[in-house]
Amino acid sequence: MVKIGHKIPDLLFAAPPGTPVGVQVMSLTKLAGRVAPERLARPQRPAFHQLITVTGGSLRQTVDFHPYVVEPGAWLWIRPGQVQQWGSLTGVTGDLVLFQPSHLDAATASRVQLDDPYLPVLRQTDDAAGVRMALDHLAYEFGALGRMPLESHTAALRHLLAVLVLRLTYLAVPVIDHAATPDAAYLRFRSAVDSDFMRTRRVEDYARSLGYSTKTLARATQAAAGVSAKEFIDRRVVLEAKRLLAHSDQSAVQISQQLGFRAPTQFAKYFAQRTGQTPMAFRSAVAGQG
């Protein structure tokens, strides 16, 4: 971790003493009593998955600098590496599940696309009773330490967590403006952007390297992501810029070079056009939140 005044801290998974390593279940009320509000309000970058559901009130949460409102019945799935910021828990009830990626078996992790950072953060379940039953069973087992041998208790937690994430994946509707099943062109484009966005921001370059026309990439991205191919690239660049500005002490010059801009002024103009802020104004705003 870079030790600077405005950095967003990386949070490692820390199981309470005497509990199985890999998963935790607690109420939002317990979280509010355990962690001071000002500490919760600071931007954080967990190295583990978080599942948050609300049963009463309304929770405002920011994930990767995007605001979400979690109403009763909705679920927020925050993945490792994403920057989150808690809103006020006053008057909010609900539950929180934390788990390390390694706590799920490989087959379940593959089925729920555990490592896919592009999956929707906010979900609304179509089967509230079934998902709630899975959560309640997981919470019961988490609190039943000592009723079975530790190895059996841990194995039960793995299985019950798998049930919960499978139900969330297949019985919850993403709260997004698009619902098309991604096709091969989009998936290949998305992967290429993740690998090469620091090298090129031109749709034409991706089309040429992948063997598609720009129109094919445009249609596929619009259908799957709800934005143009160019907007998709720009959003990925801006997200990385925000992360670097928030997480590191690199200068705007260094960040512009890392992101492949010819000059710091070009980066500053690009960032401001897409965020309404200069890079340093964004960094100052994040510092003010800490």
C-alpha positions as CSV (number, residue, x, y, z in Angstrom):
1,M,0.0,0.0,0.0
2,V,1.2,3.5,-0.8
3,K,1.3,5.6,2.3
4,I,-0.1,9.0,1.3
5,G,-2.7,11.1,3.0
6,H,-5.4,10.8,0.4
7,K,-5.0,7.1,-0.5
8,I,-7.9,4.7,-0.3
9,P,-6.8,1.8,2.0
10,D,-6.8,-1.8,0.8
11,L,-8.8,-3.9,3.2
12,L,-7.6,-7.5,3.7
13,F,-10.0,-10.2,4.9
14,A,-9.6,-10.7,8.7
15,A,-11.8,-13.3,10.3
16,P,-12.7,-12.7,13.9
17,P,-10.8,-15.0,16.4
18,G,-12.3,-18.4,16.7
19,T,-14.3,-18.3,13.4
20,P,-13.6,-20.2,10.2
21,V,-11.3,-18.3,7.8
22,G,-12.9,-17.3,4.5
23,V,-16.4,-16.1,5.3
24,Q,-18.2,-13.8,7.7
25,V,-21.9,-13.0,8.1
26,M,-23.2,-10.1,10.2
27,S,-26.1,-7.7,10.4
28,L,-25.7,-4.1,9.2
29,T,-26.7,-3.1,12.8
30,K,-23.7,-5.0,14.1
31,L,-21.5,-3.5,11.5
32,A,-22.6,0.0,12.5
33,G,-21.9,-0.8,16.2
34,R,-18.5,-2.2,15.4
35,V,-17.1,0.5,13.0
36,A,-17.3,4.2,13.6
37,P,-19.4,6.1,11.0
38,E,-16.6,8.3,9.9
39,R,-14.4,5.3,9.2
40,L,-17.2,3.6,7.2
41,A,-17.7,6.7,5.1
42,R,-14.1,6.7,3.8
43,P,-13.4,5.1,0.4
44,Q,-12.1,1.6,0.8
45,R,-10.8,-1.1,-1.6
46,P,-11.6,-4.6,-0.2
47,A,-9.6,-7.6,-1.3
48,F,-12.7,-9.8,-0.8
49,H,-16.3,-10.1,-2.0
50,Q,-19.1,-8.3,-0.2
51,L,-22.8,-9.1,-0.5
52,I,-25.1,-6.5,1.0
53,T,-28.9,-6.7,1.3
54,V,-31.3,-4.3,2.9
55,T,-34.4,-5.3,4.9
56,G,-35.4,-1.8,6.1
57,G,-34.6,1.7,5.2
58,S,-32.5,2.7,2.2
59,L,-28.7,2.4,1.9
60,R,-26.7,4.7,-0.3
61,Q,-23.5,3.1,-1.4
62,T,-20.7,4.2,-3.9
63,V,-18.9,1.5,-5.9
64,D,-16.0,2.5,-8.2
65,F,-17.2,6.1,-7.9
66,H,-20.8,5.3,-9.0
67,P,-23.6,5.9,-6.6
68,Y,-26.2,3.1,-5.9
69,V,-29.3,3.1,-3.8
70,V,-30.1,-0.3,-2.2
71,E,-33.8,-0.7,-1.3
72,P,-35.3,-3.6,0.6
73,G,-35.1,-6.8,-1.4
74,A,-32.1,-5.6,-3.5
75,W,-28.5,-6.9,-3.3
76,L,-25.2,-5.2,-3.8
77,W,-22.3,-7.4,-4.9
78,I,-19.0,-5.7,-4.5
79,R,-16.0,-7.6,-5.9
80,P,-12.3,-7.5,-4.9
81,G,-10.5,-4.4,-6.2
82,Q,-13.6,-2.3,-6.5
83,V,-13.5,1.0,-4.6
84,Q,-16.5,1.3,-2.2
85,Q,-17.8,3.9,0.1
86,W,-20.5,3.3,2.7
87,G,-23.4,5.6,3.1
88,S,-25.1,6.3,6.5
89,L,-26.4,3.2,8.2
90,T,-28.8,5.2,10.4
91,G,-32.2,3.7,10.1
92,V,-31.0,0.9,7.8
93,T,-31.3,-2.8,8.6
94,G,-30.0,-5.7,6.6
95,D,-27.2,-8.1,6.3
96,L,-23.6,-8.3,5.1
97,V,-21.7,-11.4,3.8
98,L,-17.9,-11.2,3.3
99,F,-16.0,-13.9,1.7
100,Q,-12.6,-14.6,0.1
101,P,-12.6,-15.8,-3.5
102,S,-10.8,-19.0,-2.5
103,H,-13.7,-19.9,-0.2
104,L,-15.9,-21.0,-3.1
105,D,-15.2,-24.3,-4.9
106,A,-13.9,-24.0,-8.5
107,A,-17.0,-25.2,-10.2
108,T,-19.3,-22.7,-8.4
109,A,-16.8,-19.9,-9.0
110,S,-16.8,-20.6,-12.7
111,R,-20.7,-20.8,-12.9
112,V,-21.1,-17.4,-11.2
113,Q,-18.3,-15.8,-13.1
114,L,-16.7,-14.9,-9.8
115,D,-13.8,-13.0,-11.2
116,D,-15.7,-10.9,-13.8
117,P,-15.4,-7.2,-12.8
118,Y,-18.0,-6.2,-15.4
119,L,-21.0,-8.0,-13.9
120,P,-23.7,-5.7,-12.5
121,V,-23.2,-4.5,-8.9
122,L,-26.9,-4.1,-8.1
123,R,-29.4,-6.9,-8.3
124,Q,-33.1,-7.3,-7.5
125,T,-34.1,-10.9,-6.7
126,D,-37.0,-12.6,-8.4
127,D,-37.1,-15.2,-5.6
128,A,-36.9,-13.2,-2.4
129,A,-37.9,-16.2,-0.2
130,G,-35.4,-18.6,-1.7
131,V,-32.5,-16.2,-1.5
132,R,-33.5,-15.2,2.0
133,M,-33.6,-18.8,3.0
134,A,-30.1,-19.4,1.7
135,L,-28.8,-16.3,3.6
136,D,-30.5,-17.4,6.8
137,H,-29.1,-20.9,6.6
138,L,-25.6,-19.5,6.0
139,A,-26.0,-17.1,8.9
140,Y,-27.2,-19.9,11.2
141,E,-24.3,-22.1,10.3
142,F,-21.8,-19.2,10.7
143,G,-23.1,-18.7,14.2
144,A,-23.1,-22.4,15.1
145,L,-19.4,-22.8,15.6
146,G,-18.7,-25.8,17.9
147,R,-21.8,-27.8,17.0
148,M,-19.7,-29.8,14.5
149,P,-16.0,-30.5,14.1
150,L,-14.4,-27.3,12.6
151,E,-13.5,-29.0,9.3
152,S,-17.2,-30.1,8.9
153,H,-18.4,-26.6,9.9
154,T,-16.2,-25.0,7.4
155,A,-17.3,-27.4,4.6
156,A,-20.9,-26.6,5.4
157,L,-20.2,-22.9,5.1
158,R,-18.6,-23.4,1.7
159,H,-21.7,-25.3,0.5
160,L,-24.1,-22.8,1.9
161,L,-22.2,-19.9,0.4
162,A,-22.3,-21.6,-2.9
163,V,-26.1,-21.9,-2.7
164,L,-26.4,-18.2,-1.9
165,V,-24.3,-17.0,-4.8
166,L,-25.8,-19.4,-7.2
167,R,-29.3,-18.1,-6.3
168,L,-28.2,-14.5,-6.6
169,T,-26.7,-15.2,-10.0
170,Y,-29.6,-17.1,-11.5
171,L,-32.6,-15.8,-9.5
172,A,-31.8,-12.1,-9.3
173,V,-32.2,-9.6,-12.1
174,P,-29.4,-7.1,-12.6
175,V,-30.6,-3.5,-12.2
176,I,-29.2,-2.2,-15.5
177,D,-30.6,-0.5,-18.6
178,H,-29.6,-3.4,-20.9
179,A,-30.3,-7.1,-20.7
180,A,-28.9,-8.7,-23.9
181,T,-26.8,-11.8,-23.6
182,P,-23.2,-10.8,-24.5
183,D,-22.1,-12.3,-27.8
184,A,-18.5,-13.5,-28.7
185,A,-17.6,-10.2,-30.4
186,Y,-18.4,-8.2,-27.3
187,L,-16.6,-10.6,-24.9
188,R,-13.5,-10.6,-27.1
189,F,-13.6,-6.8,-27.3
190,R,-14.1,-6.4,-23.6
191,S,-11.1,-8.6,-22.9
192,A,-9.0,-6.8,-25.4
193,V,-9.9,-3.4,-23.9
194,D,-8.9,-4.6,-20.5
195,S,-5.5,-5.7,-21.8
196,D,-4.8,-2.8,-24.2
197,F,-6.6,0.3,-23.0
198,M,-3.4,1.9,-21.9
199,R,-2.0,1.4,-25.4
200,T,-4.9,2.5,-27.6
201,R,-8.3,4.2,-27.2
202,R,-9.2,3.7,-30.9
203,V,-12.1,1.4,-31.8
204,E,-10.5,0.9,-35.2
205,D,-7.4,-0.7,-33.6
206,Y,-9.5,-3.2,-31.6
207,A,-11.5,-4.0,-34.7
208,R,-8.4,-4.7,-36.7
209,S,-6.7,-6.8,-34.1
210,L,-9.9,-8.9,-33.4
211,G,-10.8,-9.3,-37.1
212,Y,-14.2,-7.5,-36.8
213,S,-15.6,-4.4,-38.5
214,T,-16.1,-1.3,-36.3
215,K,-19.8,-1.6,-36.9
216,T,-19.9,-5.1,-35.6
217,L,-18.1,-4.0,-32.4
218,A,-20.4,-1.0,-32.1
219,R,-23.6,-3.2,-32.4
220,A,-22.3,-5.8,-30.0
221,T,-21.2,-3.3,-27.3
222,Q,-24.4,-1.3,-27.5
223,A,-26.4,-4.5,-27.1
224,A,-24.4,-6.0,-24.3
225,A,-23.2,-2.9,-22.4
226,G,-25.7,-0.2,-23.4
227,V,-23.0,2.2,-24.6
228,S,-21.0,2.7,-27.8
229,A,-17.7,0.9,-28.3
230,K,-15.8,4.2,-27.9
231,E,-17.7,5.0,-24.7
232,F,-16.9,1.6,-23.4
233,I,-13.1,2.2,-23.9
234,D,-13.3,5.7,-22.4
235,R,-15.1,4.5,-19.3
236,R,-12.4,1.9,-18.7
237,V,-9.7,4.5,-19.1
238,V,-11.5,7.0,-16.8
239,L,-12.0,4.3,-14.2
240,E,-8.3,3.4,-14.2
241,A,-7.4,7.1,-14.0
242,K,-9.7,7.5,-11.0
243,R,-8.2,4.5,-9.3
244,L,-4.6,5.8,-9.9
245,L,-5.5,9.3,-8.7
246,A,-7.2,7.9,-5.6
247,H,-4.8,5.1,-4.7
248,S,-1.4,6.4,-5.6
249,D,0.8,9.4,-5.1
250,Q,1.7,9.5,-8.8
251,S,1.5,12.9,-10.4
252,A,-0.9,13.7,-13.2
253,V,2.2,13.6,-15.5
254,Q,3.1,10.1,-14.5
255,I,-0.5,8.9,-14.7
256,S,-1.0,10.4,-18.2
257,Q,2.1,8.6,-19.3
258,Q,1.0,5.3,-17.8
259,L,-2.4,5.6,-19.5
260,G,-0.8,6.3,-22.9
261,F,-1.5,10.0,-23.4
262,R,1.0,12.0,-25.4
263,A,1.0,14.9,-23.0
264,P,-0.4,15.7,-19.5
265,T,-2.6,18.5,-21.1
266,Q,-4.2,15.9,-23.4
267,F,-5.0,13.7,-20.4
268,A,-6.3,16.6,-18.3
269,K,-8.7,17.6,-21.2
270,Y,-9.8,14.0,-21.7
271,F,-10.5,13.4,-18.0
272,A,-12.3,16.8,-17.6
273,Q,-14.5,16.2,-20.6
274,R,-15.7,12.9,-19.2
275,T,-16.0,13.7,-15.5
276,G,-16.5,17.4,-15.3
277,Q,-13.4,17.7,-13.1
278,T,-9.7,18.1,-13.6
279,P,-7.6,15.1,-12.4
280,M,-6.3,17.1,-9.4
281,A,-9.7,18.4,-8.5
282,F,-10.9,14.7,-8.5
283,R,-8.0,13.8,-6.3
284,S,-8.7,16.7,-3.9
285,A,-12.4,15.6,-3.7
286,V,-11.4,12.0,-2.8
287,A,-8.9,13.4,-0.2
288,G,-11.7,15.4,1.3
289,Q,-13.8,12.3,1.7
290,G,-11.1,10.7,3.8
